[in-house]
């Protein structure tokens, strides 16, 4: 804008210019009435839904006060909305901390910078579909997910020693985990920040708030280190900064709300290739890092026939031993185990194991690291379902086969502590 305009524009003209650029105060009557009416129609209380207007988290309480001051518009339904995009992201809990103005401001900034990061990665092609139409599986991104998994597993293993009172071993493993912080900051994988919050939640639940904040500060320091390579305008710098200040509740509400927002951003941009591929592209794992949240959405509440139908579609999308296929099957099985639907879990586990073991594969096929892990985990899940059904002899055979395959020396082997089977 011409600098000479700053001397000639009136306040009214300035406001109009700012509106042209999409810069305005959050509240205006048509938007406010539309948002509150939608919340009422869907039965959402004030803190049971994230409302996003043009990328900005809306303070619903402020909207209520605003409408109360202005009164009901006599032209309701006739005035056009100022916001071009309004999204409602339901939460499976009441997020009461949104009533804290300081928290709201910080959380709003976190979501704003996260949206900028997601938009940048999609528009520049950093996140683009592979040959199967799945986003986020580029070979450059996969090591980032592996590092996030390693960090998570190291923290889980360290916390096991903390619970057992072995403080020396705990701090030794924490120190080892910190060596990954630089690579964690550098990754462009979309699970970067949800996974960091999941790890933060694990620490908070063990009453290790100082360690959690220390981890956040160290990550922020790496983000601002010129040697790491994050540019000064990279929104990830601001995300790391906000993670220092936001309080982590042991219930996991902050993590769940943030993960729901990231999942919404991801699904909005990737569902064009089908909801199943978009769902797998976001999760890229068969079990959640911590609280499930929306992790099992594809299978949640589905009957055995419906789940079977979904998995039949999966089989048409991917080769038999492709990791995406196996991972989606295992996600369904883990969901059924979580819901105590052990008969169904056994059936699907047996079918998946049969498909992985029945073909005459060439010698040494199970030396391939991913297939080895996928097959042994499938057998472990089968044995778990059989144990729950008190089928002890069958479970023993499944576990024995699991150990047999897991004992095969795999290529590119490196030791990673596993607190739980992934």
C-alpha positions in Angstrom: 0.0 0.0 0.0 1.3 3.5 -0.9 2.7 5.2 2.2 1.1 8.4 1.2 -2.3 6.8 1.9 -1.5 6.7 5.6 -1.8 10.5 5.7 -5.1 10.7 3.8 -7.3 7.8 4.8 -9.9 8.3 7.5 -10.5 5.7 10.2 -13.6 4.5 8.3 -11.6 4.1 5.1 -8.9 2.3 7.0 -11.5 -0.2 8.4 -12.8 -0.8 4.9 -9.3 -1.4 3.5 -8.5 -3.9 6.3 -11.8 -5.7 5.6 -10.7 -6.0 1.9 -7.6 -7.9 3.1 -9.7 -10.1 5.4 -8.6 -8.4 8.6 -11.4 -7.6 11.0 -12.6 -8.1 14.6 -14.0 -11.6 15.1 -17.5 -10.5 15.9 -20.3 -9.5 13.6 -24.0 -10.2 14.0 -24.7 -12.5 11.1 -21.7 -14.7 11.8 -22.4 -14.7 15.5 -26.1 -15.7 15.1 -25.1 -18.4 12.5 -22.5 -20.0 14.8 -24.7 -20.0 17.9 -27.7 -21.3 16.0 -25.6 -24.2 14.6 -24.3 -25.0 18.1 -27.9 -25.1 19.4 -29.2 -27.2 16.6 -26.5 -29.8 17.1 -26.8 -29.9 20.8 -23.3 -28.6 21.6 -22.6 -26.7 24.7 -20.2 -23.8 24.6 -17.0 -25.9 25.3 -17.9 -29.0 23.4 -16.9 -27.8 19.9 -14.1 -25.9 18.3 -15.5 -23.2 16.1 -13.1 -22.0 13.4 -14.0 -18.9 11.3 -11.6 -18.2 8.5 -8.8 -20.1 10.3 -9.3 -18.3 13.7 -10.6 -20.0 16.8 -13.8 -18.3 17.9 -14.4 -17.3 21.5 -18.0 -18.6 21.7 -18.5 -17.0 25.1 -17.6 -13.6 23.6 -20.1 -14.3 20.8 -22.9 -14.9 23.4 -22.1 -11.7 25.2 -22.0 -9.8 21.9 -25.4 -11.1 20.7 -26.9 -10.3 24.1 -25.7 -6.7 23.8 -26.8 -6.4 20.2 -30.1 -8.2 20.5 -31.6 -10.5 17.9 -31.2 -9.2 14.4 -34.5 -8.4 12.7 -32.9 -9.3 9.4 -31.7 -12.7 10.4 -31.1 -14.9 7.4 -30.9 -11.9 5.1 -27.5 -10.5 6.0 -24.6 -12.3 4.3 -21.9 -13.9 6.5 -18.6 -12.1 6.6 -16.6 -15.2 7.3 -16.0 -17.2 4.1 -15.4 -20.5 5.9 -16.8 -21.6 9.3 -16.0 -25.0 10.6 -17.4 -26.9 13.6 -15.1 -29.5 15.1 -16.9 -31.5 17.8 -15.0 -32.7 20.9 -15.8 -35.8 23.0 -15.5 -33.8 26.2 -16.2 -30.4 27.7 -13.1 -28.2 27.0 -13.8 -25.8 30.0 -10.3 -24.3 29.9 -11.4 -22.3 26.8 -13.1 -20.1 29.4 -9.6 -18.9 30.5 -8.8 -15.9 28.3 -5.0 -16.4 28.5 -5.3 -20.0 27.5 -7.7 -19.1 24.7 -5.3 -16.6 23.3 -2.3 -19.0 23.3 -4.4 -21.9 22.0 -5.8 -19.7 19.2 -2.2 -18.8 18.1 -1.2 -22.5 18.2 -4.1 -23.4 15.9 -3.4 -20.4 13.6 0.2 -21.3 13.1 -0.6 -24.9 12.7 -3.0 -24.0 9.9 -0.3 -21.9 8.2 2.1 -24.9 8.5 -0.4 -27.3 7.0 -1.4 -24.9 4.2 2.3 -24.4 3.3 3.1 -28.1 3.2 0.1 -28.9 1.0 0.5 -25.9 -1.4 4.2 -26.4 -1.9 3.9 -30.2 -2.5 5.8 -31.2 0.6 2.7 -33.3 1.4 1.7 -34.9 -1.8 0.1 -38.2 -2.7 2.1 -41.3 -3.6 1.2 -43.8 -6.3 -1.6 -45.2 -4.1 -3.1 -41.7 -3.5 -1.9 -41.5 0.1 -0.5 -38.2 1.4 2.5 -38.1 3.8 4.2 -41.2 2.7 7.1 -39.7 0.6 10.4 -41.4 1.4 11.7 -38.1 2.7 9.0 -38.0 5.3 9.0 -41.6 6.6 12.3 -41.2 8.6 10.6 -38.3 10.4 7.8 -40.6 11.5 10.3 -43.3 12.5 12.2 -40.7 14.7 8.9 -39.7 16.3 8.1 -43.4 17.0 11.6 -43.9 18.5 11.3 -40.9 20.7 7.8 -42.0 21.9 9.0 -45.5 22.6 12.2 -44.3 24.4 10.1 -42.0 26.7 7.6 -44.9 27.4 10.5 -47.2 28.3 12.1 -44.5 30.5 8.7 -44.0 32.3 8.6 -47.7 33.0 11.8 -47.4 34.9 10.5 -44.3 36.7 7.4 -46.2 37.9 9.7 -49.0 39.1 11.9 -46.5 41.1 14.9 -47.0 38.9 15.7 -43.2 38.6 19.3 -43.7 37.3 18.1 -45.8 34.3 15.2 -43.3 33.8 17.5 -40.3 33.5 19.9 -42.2 31.3 17.2 -43.0 28.8 15.8 -39.5 28.9 19.2 -38.2 28.0 19.4 -40.6 25.1 16.0 -39.5 23.9 17.1 -35.9 23.9 19.6 -36.7 21.2 16.6 -37.0 18.9 15.3 -33.5 19.5 17.1 -31.9 16.6 15.8 -34.4 14.0 12.3 -34.1 15.5 12.4 -30.3 15.0 13.6 -30.7 11.4 11.0 -33.2 10.2 8.1 -32.1 8.0 5.9 -35.1 8.9 2.4 -34.0 9.7 2.4 -36.1 12.9 5.2 -34.0 14.3 3.2 -31.7 16.7 0.3 -34.1 17.7 3.0 -36.7 18.6 5.0 -34.2 20.6 1.8 -33.3 22.6 1.1 -37.0 23.1 4.6 -37.5 24.6 4.1 -34.3 26.7 0.8 -35.9 28.0 2.6 -39.0 29.0 5.1 -37.0 31.0 2.4 -34.9 32.6 0.5 -38.0 33.7 3.6 -39.1 35.6 3.8 -35.6 37.3 6.9 -34.7 35.4 5.8 -31.2 34.4 9.2 -29.7 34.7 10.6 -32.3 32.4 7.8 -31.7 29.9 8.4 -27.9 29.9 12.2 -28.6 29.6 11.6 -30.8 26.6 9.4 -28.0 25.0 12.1 -25.4 25.7 14.8 -27.6 24.2 12.7 -28.2 21.0 12.1 -24.4 20.8 15.8 -23.7 21.1 16.6 -26.1 18.3 13.9 -24.5 16.2 15.6 -21.2 16.6 19.1 -22.6 16.0 20.3 -21.4 12.5 22.1 -24.7 12.0 18.9 -26.6 12.1 17.6 -24.9 9.0 14.1 -23.6 10.1 13.7 -20.2 8.4 12.8 -17.2 10.5 9.2 -17.1 9.0 8.6 -20.9 9.4 5.4 -21.2 11.4 6.8 -24.2 13.2 9.0 -21.9 15.2 5.9 -20.2 16.6 4.2 -23.6 17.3 7.2 -24.8 19.3 7.1 -21.5 21.3 3.4 -21.8 22.1 3.9 -25.4 23.3 6.1 -24.0 26.1 3.3 -21.8 27.5 0.2 -24.0 27.1 -0.7 -25.9 30.3 -1.0 -29.7 29.8 -3.9 -31.2 31.6 -3.6 -34.9 32.8 -7.0 -35.7 31.3 -5.5 -35.0 27.8 -8.1 -32.5 26.7 -5.4 -30.2 25.1 -3.9 -33.1 23.2 -7.4 -34.3 22.1 -8.5 -30.9 20.9 -5.3 -30.2 19.0 -5.3 -33.7 17.4 -8.9 -33.2 16.4 -8.0 -29.9 14.7 -5.0 -31.4 12.9 -7.1 -34.3 11.8 -9.8 -31.9 10.5 -7.2 -29.9 8.5 -5.8 -33.2 7.1 -9.1 -34.7 6.1 -10.3 -31.5 4.5 -7.4 -31.5 2.1 -6.9 -35.2 1.4 -10.4 -36.8 1.3 -10.5 -36.3 -2.4 -8.6 -39.6 -2.8 -11.2 -41.4 -0.6 -11.8 -41.3 3.1 -10.0 -44.6 3.7 -6.7 -43.4 2.2 -7.1 -40.0 4.0 -7.7 -41.8 7.3 -4.7 -44.0 6.9 -2.6 -41.1 5.7 -3.2 -39.2 8.9 -2.8 -42.1 11.4 0.0 -44.1 9.6 0.0 -46.5 12.6 -2.3 -49.2 14.0 -2.6 -47.8 17.5 -2.6 -44.3 19.0 0.3 -42.8 20.9 -1.9 -42.2 23.9 -5.7 -41.4 24.2 -7.4 -42.7 21.0 -9.5 -39.5 20.4 -10.4 -39.8 16.7 -7.9 -42.5 16.0 -10.5 -45.3 15.4 -13.1 -43.1 13.6 -13.1 -45.3 10.5 -14.3 -48.3 12.5 -16.0 -46.8 15.5 -19.5 -48.0 16.1 -19.5 -50.2 13.0 -21.0 -53.7 12.9 -18.9 -56.8 11.9 -20.5 -56.6 8.4 -19.6 -52.9 8.0 -16.0 -53.4 9.1 -15.7 -56.4 6.8 -16.9 -54.2 3.9 -14.3 -51.5 4.7 -11.5 -54.1 4.8 -12.7 -55.6 1.5 -12.2 -52.1 0.0 -8.8 -51.9 1.6 -7.8 -55.3 -0.1 -8.8 -53.8 -3.5 -6.6 -50.7 -2.9 -3.3 -52.4 -1.8 -1.2 -55.5 -2.5 -1.5 -58.3 0.1 1.8 -57.5 2.0 1.7 -53.7 1.5 2.1 -52.0 4.9 -0.9 -49.7 4.4 -3.2 -52.8 4.0 -1.8 -54.6 7.0 -1.9 -51.4 9.1 -5.6 -50.8 8.4 -6.5 -54.4 9.2 -4.5 -54.2 12.4 -6.2 -50.9 13.3 -9.6 -52.6 12.9 -8.4 -55.5 15.1 -7.1 -53.2 17.8 -10.4 -51.4 17.8 -12.3 -54.6 18.3 -10.0 -55.7 21.1 -10.5 -52.3 22.8 -14.3 -52.9 22.5 -13.9 -56.4 24.0 -15.3 -57.9 20.7 -12.8 -60.8 21.0 -14.6 -63.2 18.6 -14.5 -60.6 15.8 -10.9 -59.7 16.6 -9.9 -63.4 16.4 -11.7 -63.8 13.1 -10.0 -60.8 11.5 -6.6 -61.6 13.0 -6.7 -65.1 11.7 -7.7 -63.9 8.2 -4.9 -61.4 8.1 -2.4 -63.8 9.4 -3.5 -66.4 6.8 -3.0 -63.9 4.0 0.5 -63.0 5.2 1.7 -66.6 5.7 -0.1 -68.7 3.1 1.6 -67.5 -0.1 4.8 -69.2 -1.2 7.1 -66.3 -0.6 10.8 -66.5 -1.6 13.3 -67.6 1.1 14.3 -64.8 3.4 11.2 -62.7 2.8 10.7 -62.2 6.6 14.2 -60.6 6.7 12.5 -57.5 5.3 12.0 -55.3 8.4 8.5 -54.0 7.8 7.0 -57.3 6.7 8.6 -59.0 9.7 7.1 -56.5 12.1 3.7 -56.6 10.4 3.5 -60.4 10.4 4.7 -60.9 14.0 2.3 -58.1 15.3 -0.6 -59.8 13.5 0.2 -63.1 15.2 0.5 -61.3 18.5 -2.9 -59.7 18.1 -4.4 -63.1 17.2 -2.9 -64.6 20.3 -4.2 -61.7 22.4 -7.8 -62.3 21.1 -7.5 -66.1 21.8 -6.2 -65.5 25.3 -9.2 -63.2 26.0 -11.4 -66.1 24.7 -9.6 -68.5 27.0 -8.4 -70.5 24.0 -5.0 -71.1 25.6 -3.6 -73.9 23.3 -4.4 -71.8 20.2 -2.9 -68.7 21.8 0.3 -70.5 22.6 0.7 -71.6 19.0 0.1 -68.0 17.8 2.6 -66.6 20.2 5.1 -69.2 19.3 4.8 -68.4 15.6 5.1 -64.7 16.5 8.4 -65.3 18.3 9.7 -67.5 15.5 9.2 -64.8 12.9 10.3 -62.0 15.2 13.5 -63.9 15.8 14.5 -63.8 12.2 17.4 -61.4 11.7 16.1 -58.5 9.7 17.9 -56.1 7.4 18.8 -52.6 8.7 18.4 -53.7 12.3 18.7 -51.2 15.0 17.6 -51.5 18.7 14.5 -49.5 19.6 12.8 -50.0 23.0 9.2 -51.1 22.6 7.0 -50.3 25.6 4.1 -51.8 23.7 3.8 -53.8 20.5 3.3 -51.4 17.5 
